[in-house]
């Protein structure tokens, strides 16, 4: 049985969900960002119980089609934001290719569930990755701009300020990151 799970945003989330499912006695075939495959078929009571367990860890079961579509888009965008190639491609075509779903359908489902655009979410994810790189303190702004797919430091700086309300320098002096599931 395929379980679609929301708020899975990193490898640690995969480990936590895998561990939970095994602890509950399920035969786990695979766990990836946003989903888990188990051998068992669950009735509505078992699904409700599992949903409660997942909820206690900050996750949730997704049964609604629009929510599932939005979660798939979010998972893809988190990976893309961290790949550095995000501004070198057309986001709509990239998402259509990865999901097999028309971009207009993706936009409608995503906006209905998230209350914002796909592009806004993607930019927010890129800025969170920029914050992470700034926190490490090993890269210059120019290196970060290149690594995150920005065409220039000026472009990165403008977008950073528009999203966070502070400059890159102000962030380095005391800014805070947000968990990826809260972006």
Order of alpha helices (4+ residues) and beta strands (2+ residues): beta-alpha-beta-beta-alpha-beta-alpha-alpha-alpha-alpha-alpha-alpha-alpha
